[in-house]
């Protein structure tokens, strides 16, 4: 086990092309921010995918060591390996890999980690199964679990089922965090690519309650005039809202 992990570590070091500071530029790492305790090596995602192909069959014990690393790229590498393996394996092994993912959700704790794995593992696993876990995650106090809930529905969107995206989005309309506003808006936009009429119905029902960022992401593909109408409606609603004491 140790030898293989040592080999992975050596490969990771050989692919460092950025400074840790530059690698962390897309994350909020200041005191009290969501990525305060994350560390970065400086490895680009395409290079992590190259490494993942090489070590796709490593034992789960080794994968466990990677996924609990304090270094963001090591956790991401573990998740890329996990998603590649999940896509190719038998139904019996999919169950094992899904349970591994669930048991390690605490380490899927940054937006890049969620976005690289939730729809490919949780979404795929739940496609033909009850989806109560998504409702539970959407109500979680943990930011990343809420993001996992909405990003998992990307799998269903790709298969033409938009129901769960709108269900989870409704639960997250009043979420306080901008990373949830962005993720929900993103998934709504993806749903709109499949069926704009369903998206418009959802927006017309919830546009005044949605955070502006969520709305802006959701309507990003709309014609400019239509976008301006939605944003103006939101702006007027905010202006007319009574001031809190």
C-alpha positions as CSV (number, residue, x, y, z in Angstrom):
1,X,0.0,0.0,0.0
2,X,2.7,2.5,1.0
3,X,4.7,1.9,-2.1
4,X,1.7,2.7,-4.4
5,X,0.9,5.8,-2.4
6,X,4.5,6.8,-2.7
7,X,4.3,6.4,-6.5
8,X,1.2,8.5,-6.6
9,X,2.8,11.2,-4.5
10,X,5.9,11.2,-6.9
11,X,3.6,11.5,-9.9
12,X,1.7,14.4,-8.3
13,X,4.9,16.2,-7.6
14,X,6.1,15.8,-11.2
15,X,2.9,17.5,-12.5
16,X,3.2,20.6,-10.4
17,X,3.0,23.6,-12.8
18,X,1.5,26.3,-10.6
19,X,2.4,27.9,-7.4
20,X,0.1,26.9,-4.5
21,X,-1.1,30.6,-4.3
22,X,-2.1,30.6,-8.0
23,X,-3.8,27.2,-7.6
24,X,-5.8,28.5,-4.7
25,X,-6.9,31.7,-6.6
26,X,-10.3,30.3,-7.5
27,X,-11.1,29.5,-3.9
28,X,-11.8,31.6,-0.8
29,X,-9.0,30.5,1.6
30,X,-9.1,33.5,4.0
31,X,-9.7,33.1,7.7
32,X,-13.3,31.9,8.2
33,X,-13.8,31.3,4.5
34,X,-15.1,28.0,3.1
35,X,-11.6,26.8,2.0
36,X,-9.6,28.2,4.9
37,X,-8.0,24.8,5.7
38,X,-7.5,23.6,2.2
39,X,-4.0,23.2,0.9
40,X,-3.0,23.2,-2.8
41,X,0.0,21.7,-4.7
42,X,-0.5,23.5,-8.0
43,X,-1.6,20.7,-10.3
44,X,-4.0,21.3,-13.2
45,X,-7.1,19.1,-13.6
46,X,-6.1,17.6,-17.0
47,X,-2.9,16.3,-15.4
48,X,-4.9,14.8,-12.4
49,X,-7.0,13.0,-15.0
50,X,-3.8,11.6,-16.5
51,X,-2.7,10.3,-13.1
52,X,-6.2,8.9,-12.5
53,X,-6.0,6.8,-15.6
54,X,-2.8,5.2,-14.4
55,X,-4.0,4.4,-10.9
56,X,-7.7,3.6,-11.7
57,X,-7.5,0.1,-10.1
58,X,-5.8,1.0,-6.8
59,X,-7.4,-0.6,-3.7
60,X,-10.0,1.3,-1.8
61,X,-7.7,1.4,1.2
62,X,-5.3,3.6,-0.9
63,X,-8.2,5.6,-2.2
64,X,-9.2,6.2,1.4
65,X,-5.8,7.7,2.2
66,X,-6.1,10.0,-0.8
67,X,-9.6,11.2,-0.2
68,X,-8.9,12.2,3.4
69,X,-5.8,14.2,2.5
70,X,-5.7,17.9,3.5
71,X,-4.5,18.7,-0.1
72,X,-7.3,19.6,-2.4
73,X,-5.8,18.0,-5.5
74,X,-5.2,14.7,-3.7
75,X,-8.9,14.5,-2.7
76,X,-9.9,15.5,-6.3
77,X,-7.6,12.8,-7.7
78,X,-9.4,10.2,-5.4
79,X,-12.8,11.4,-6.7
80,X,-11.7,11.3,-10.3
81,X,-10.5,7.7,-9.8
82,X,-13.8,6.9,-8.1
83,X,-15.9,8.3,-10.9
84,X,-13.9,6.5,-13.6
85,X,-14.2,3.2,-11.8
86,X,-17.9,3.7,-11.0
87,X,-18.7,4.3,-14.7
88,X,-17.1,1.0,-15.8
89,X,-17.8,-1.5,-13.0
90,X,-20.6,-4.1,-12.3
91,X,-23.8,-3.2,-10.4
92,X,-22.6,-5.0,-7.4
93,X,-19.4,-3.0,-7.3
94,X,-21.3,0.2,-7.9
95,X,-23.1,-0.4,-4.6
96,X,-19.7,-0.7,-2.9
97,X,-18.3,2.5,-4.5
98,X,-21.5,4.5,-3.7
99,X,-21.3,3.5,-0.1
100,X,-17.6,4.5,-0.1
101,X,-18.7,7.9,-1.4
102,X,-21.4,8.3,1.2
103,X,-19.0,7.3,4.0
104,X,-16.5,9.9,2.8
105,X,-18.9,12.9,2.1
106,X,-17.0,14.9,4.8
107,X,-14.0,15.0,2.5
108,X,-16.1,16.1,-0.6
109,X,-15.7,19.6,0.9
110,X,-15.0,22.1,-1.8
111,X,-17.0,23.2,-4.9
112,X,-14.6,21.5,-7.3
113,X,-14.8,18.2,-5.5
114,X,-18.6,18.3,-5.4
115,X,-18.9,19.3,-9.1
116,X,-16.5,16.6,-10.2
117,X,-18.3,13.7,-8.5
118,X,-21.9,14.3,-7.2
119,X,-23.8,13.7,-10.5
120,X,-21.4,10.9,-11.6
121,X,-21.8,8.9,-8.5
122,X,-24.7,9.9,-6.3
123,X,-26.8,11.0,-9.3
124,X,-26.1,7.9,-11.3
125,X,-26.7,5.6,-8.4
126,X,-30.1,7.2,-7.5
127,X,-31.3,7.4,-11.1
128,X,-33.6,4.4,-10.8
129,X,-33.9,4.5,-7.0
130,X,-35.8,6.5,-4.4
131,X,-34.2,9.9,-4.0
132,X,-35.1,10.8,-0.4
133,X,-31.4,11.3,0.4
134,X,-31.4,14.3,-1.9
135,X,-34.1,16.0,0.3
136,X,-32.1,15.1,3.4
137,X,-28.9,16.6,2.0
138,X,-30.8,19.7,0.8
139,X,-31.8,20.3,4.4
140,X,-28.3,19.7,5.8
141,X,-26.4,22.3,7.8
142,X,-23.3,21.4,5.8
143,X,-22.8,23.6,2.8
144,X,-21.2,20.9,0.7
145,X,-24.0,18.4,1.3
146,X,-26.5,21.0,0.1
147,X,-24.4,21.5,-3.1
148,X,-24.2,17.8,-3.6
149,X,-28.0,17.6,-3.5
150,X,-28.5,20.0,-6.3
151,X,-25.5,19.0,-8.5
152,X,-26.5,15.3,-8.3
153,X,-29.6,16.2,-10.3
154,X,-27.4,17.1,-13.3
155,X,-27.4,13.3,-14.0
156,X,-31.2,13.3,-14.2
157,X,-31.2,16.4,-16.4
158,X,-29.0,14.7,-18.9
159,X,-31.4,11.8,-19.0
160,X,-34.4,14.2,-19.5
161,X,-35.9,14.2,-16.0
162,X,-36.1,17.7,-14.6
163,X,-38.4,17.1,-11.7
164,X,-35.8,16.6,-9.0
165,X,-33.8,19.6,-10.1
166,X,-36.8,21.8,-9.5
167,X,-37.7,20.0,-6.3
168,X,-34.2,20.5,-4.8
169,X,-34.0,24.1,-6.2
170,X,-37.2,25.0,-4.4
171,X,-35.8,23.8,-1.1
172,X,-32.6,25.9,-1.6
173,X,-34.3,29.1,-2.7
174,X,-33.5,30.9,0.6
175,X,-30.1,29.3,1.1
176,X,-27.7,31.9,2.6
177,X,-24.6,30.9,0.7
178,X,-23.5,32.2,-2.7
179,X,-22.0,28.8,-3.7
180,X,-25.5,27.4,-3.4
181,X,-27.0,30.3,-5.4
182,X,-24.5,29.6,-8.2
183,X,-25.0,25.8,-8.1
184,X,-28.8,26.1,-8.2
185,X,-28.7,28.7,-10.9
186,X,-26.3,26.5,-12.9
187,X,-28.6,23.4,-12.6
188,X,-31.7,25.5,-13.5
189,X,-29.8,26.7,-16.6
190,X,-29.0,23.1,-17.5
191,X,-32.6,22.1,-17.1
192,X,-33.6,25.0,-19.4
193,X,-31.4,23.6,-22.1
194,X,-33.7,20.5,-22.1
195,X,-37.0,22.3,-21.6
196,X,-37.1,26.1,-21.5
197,X,-40.9,26.1,-20.9
198,X,-40.4,24.2,-17.6
199,X,-37.7,26.6,-16.5
200,X,-39.8,29.6,-17.4
201,X,-42.7,28.2,-15.3
202,X,-40.4,27.7,-12.4
203,X,-38.9,31.2,-12.8
204,X,-42.3,32.9,-13.0
205,X,-43.3,31.2,-9.8
206,X,-40.1,31.9,-7.8
207,X,-38.2,34.8,-9.5
208,X,-39.0,37.3,-6.8
209,X,-37.8,34.9,-4.0
210,X,-34.6,33.8,-5.8
211,X,-31.3,35.4,-4.9
212,X,-30.1,37.6,-7.7
213,X,-27.0,35.4,-8.4
214,X,-29.2,32.3,-8.7
215,X,-31.6,34.1,-11.1
216,X,-28.7,35.5,-13.2
217,X,-27.1,32.1,-13.6
218,X,-30.5,30.5,-14.5
219,X,-31.3,32.9,-17.3
220,X,-27.8,33.2,-18.7
221,X,-28.8,31.6,-22.0
222,X,-31.9,33.7,-22.5
223,X,-32.1,36.5,-25.1
224,X,-30.8,39.8,-23.7
225,X,-34.2,41.4,-23.6
226,X,-35.7,38.5,-21.7
227,X,-32.8,38.5,-19.2
228,X,-33.3,42.2,-18.6
229,X,-37.0,41.8,-17.9
230,X,-36.4,39.1,-15.3
231,X,-33.6,41.1,-13.6
232,X,-35.7,44.3,-13.6
233,X,-38.6,42.4,-12.0
234,X,-36.2,41.2,-9.3
235,X,-34.8,44.7,-8.8
236,X,-38.3,46.3,-8.4
237,X,-39.3,43.6,-5.9
238,X,-36.2,44.4,-3.8
239,X,-37.0,48.2,-4.0
240,X,-40.5,47.6,-2.9
241,X,-39.7,45.3,0.0
242,X,-40.3,46.9,3.4
243,X,-37.1,47.7,5.4
244,X,-36.4,45.5,8.3
245,X,-36.3,47.3,11.7
